[in-house]
Amino acid sequence: MQLVVARIGRAHGIKGEVTVEVRTDEPERRLGPGAVLTTEPASAGPLTIESGRVHSGRLLLRFEGVGDRTAAEALRNTLLIAEVDPEELPEDPEEFYDHQLIDLDVVTTDGTQVGRVSEISHLPYQDLLVVRRPDGGEVMIPFVAEVVPEIDLEAQRAVIDPPPGLLDEADAEIASGVKDESS
């Protein structure tokens, strides 16, 4: 199975390094020296990582055969793809690969059917499960332990404990510090 593990950003310096937007929870495993990655577009690769380092909080990579800024800049926006065994699990039992979560049935803690996970949205502060509802609509569920207390891969389901208003706006609790002065 192929997983996108990073997207190449701009060139850094004049010796062929590039910044990368990491899209894996295991960068040290997927983006280490010697790793051979396929690319999208395919014409840019495969690429072999020669070295990597962190600079000002960003991961910088250098690839074999990419020796100058011009060659590095030509790789901008290229996706880096790793080949992963579909049976492989992350080291942390509380982590999951996207492909393990796609198509899970989503139910509430009381067993009410919510829908099916259609995609995972990776945002800077948290991930979201995008759930396709039976009526064709979508709902985004924050993928945090308080809202998604259970993932059961064997049963192919995710159990959620949604706060009021997450699934139905009519149930939303309005939180406001402003008192109504008209009464």
C-alpha positions in Angstrom: 0.0 0.0 0.0 1.3 3.5 -0.8 1.0 6.3 1.7 1.8 10.0 1.1 4.4 10.8 3.8 5.4 14.4 2.8 5.1 17.2 0.3 8.2 19.0 -0.8 8.2 22.7 -0.2 10.7 25.4 -1.3 14.4 25.0 -1.8 16.6 25.9 1.2 20.1 27.3 0.6 22.2 26.5 -2.5 23.2 22.9 -2.0 20.0 21.1 -2.9 18.1 20.9 0.4 14.3 21.3 0.4 11.8 22.0 3.1 9.1 19.3 3.6 5.6 19.3 4.9 5.5 16.1 6.9 2.4 14.0 6.5 3.3 11.0 8.7 3.4 10.4 12.4 6.6 8.5 11.9 9.0 10.9 10.0 12.1 9.3 11.5 11.0 5.9 10.1 9.7 7.0 6.7 12.0 10.0 5.9 15.4 8.7 7.2 18.6 8.6 5.2 18.5 5.8 2.6 14.7 5.8 2.3 13.6 5.4 -1.4 10.3 7.1 -2.1 8.1 7.2 -5.2 6.7 10.5 -6.2 3.6 12.2 -7.5 4.2 13.2 -10.3 6.0 10.0 -11.0 8.5 11.8 -13.4 10.2 13.4 -10.4 11.3 10.2 -8.8 12.0 7.8 -7.3 14.0 9.9 -4.8 16.5 8.5 -2.3 17.0 10.5 0.9 20.7 11.4 1.4 20.3 13.3 4.6 17.9 15.2 6.7 17.9 17.7 9.5 15.7 20.0 11.5 16.2 23.8 11.0 14.0 26.4 12.8 11.4 23.8 13.4 11.2 22.6 9.8 12.5 19.3 8.4 15.0 19.8 5.6 15.9 16.9 3.3 18.6 16.4 0.7 18.1 13.8 -2.1 20.8 11.9 -3.9 21.4 13.5 -7.3 19.9 16.8 -6.3 22.9 19.0 -5.8 21.9 22.6 -6.3 19.1 25.1 -5.6 17.7 24.9 -9.2 17.3 21.1 -9.0 15.7 21.4 -5.5 13.3 24.1 -6.6 12.2 21.9 -9.5 10.9 19.4 -6.9 8.6 21.9 -5.2 5.0 20.5 -4.5 6.1 16.9 -5.3 4.4 14.4 -3.0 6.7 11.7 -1.4 5.1 8.3 -1.2 6.3 5.4 0.9 5.4 1.7 0.3 3.8 0.3 3.5 2.7 -3.2 4.3 -1.1 -2.9 4.8 -1.0 -5.1 7.8 1.7 -2.9 9.5 0.5 -1.0 12.6 2.0 2.1 14.1 4.2 1.6 17.1 1.8 3.5 19.4 -1.4 1.6 19.9 -3.4 4.9 20.1 -2.3 5.8 16.5 -3.8 4.7 13.2 -2.9 5.0 9.6 -5.5 6.7 7.4 -6.2 3.5 5.4 -7.2 1.8 8.6 -9.8 4.4 9.4 -11.3 4.9 6.0 -14.7 3.0 5.6 -15.1 2.4 9.4 -18.7 2.5 10.5 -19.3 5.4 12.9 -21.7 4.9 15.8 -22.4 6.9 19.0 -21.8 5.4 22.4 -25.5 4.4 22.6 -25.2 2.5 19.2 -26.9 5.1 17.0 -25.6 4.8 13.4 -23.9 8.1 12.3 -22.3 7.1 8.9 -19.0 5.9 7.5 -15.5 7.5 7.5 -14.9 8.8 4.0 -11.6 10.6 4.6 -9.2 11.9 7.2 -8.4 15.7 7.2 -5.0 16.5 8.7 -5.1 20.0 10.2 -2.3 21.7 12.0 -3.8 21.3 15.5 -5.8 18.1 15.2 -7.1 15.6 12.6 -10.8 15.3 11.6 -12.7 12.2 10.6 -14.9 13.2 7.6 -18.0 11.0 8.0 -20.5 10.5 5.1 -24.0 10.4 6.6 -26.7 8.0 5.3 -28.6 11.0 3.9 -25.6 12.0 1.8 -24.4 14.8 4.0 -21.1 15.0 5.8 -20.0 15.7 9.3 -16.5 16.4 10.6 -15.6 14.7 13.8 -12.5 15.9 15.8 -10.3 12.9 16.1 -9.5 13.3 19.8 -10.0 10.8 22.6 -12.8 12.8 24.2 -14.9 12.6 21.1 -13.7 9.3 19.6 -13.1 7.1 22.7 -12.9 3.8 20.8 -11.6 2.5 17.5 -12.3 -1.2 16.9 -10.5 -2.3 13.8 -11.7 -5.9 14.1 -15.3 -4.8 14.2 -14.6 -2.1 11.6 -16.2 0.7 13.7 -15.4 4.0 15.4 -17.4 4.8 18.5 -18.0 8.5 19.1 -19.3 10.5 22.1 -20.2 13.8 20.3 -20.7 17.0 22.3 -24.2 18.6 21.9 -24.6 20.2 18.4 -21.8 18.3 16.6 -24.3 16.0 14.8 -27.4 18.1 15.0 -27.3 21.9 15.2 -30.7 21.9 17.0 -29.0 20.3 20.0 -26.2 22.9 20.2 -25.7 24.7 23.5 -25.2 28.4 23.1 -22.3 29.5 25.3 -22.3 33.2 25.8 -20.9 35.5 28.4 -23.2 38.3 27.3 -26.4 38.8 29.4 -29.6 39.9 27.7 -30.0 43.5 29.0 -33.5 43.9 27.5 -35.3 42.2 30.4 
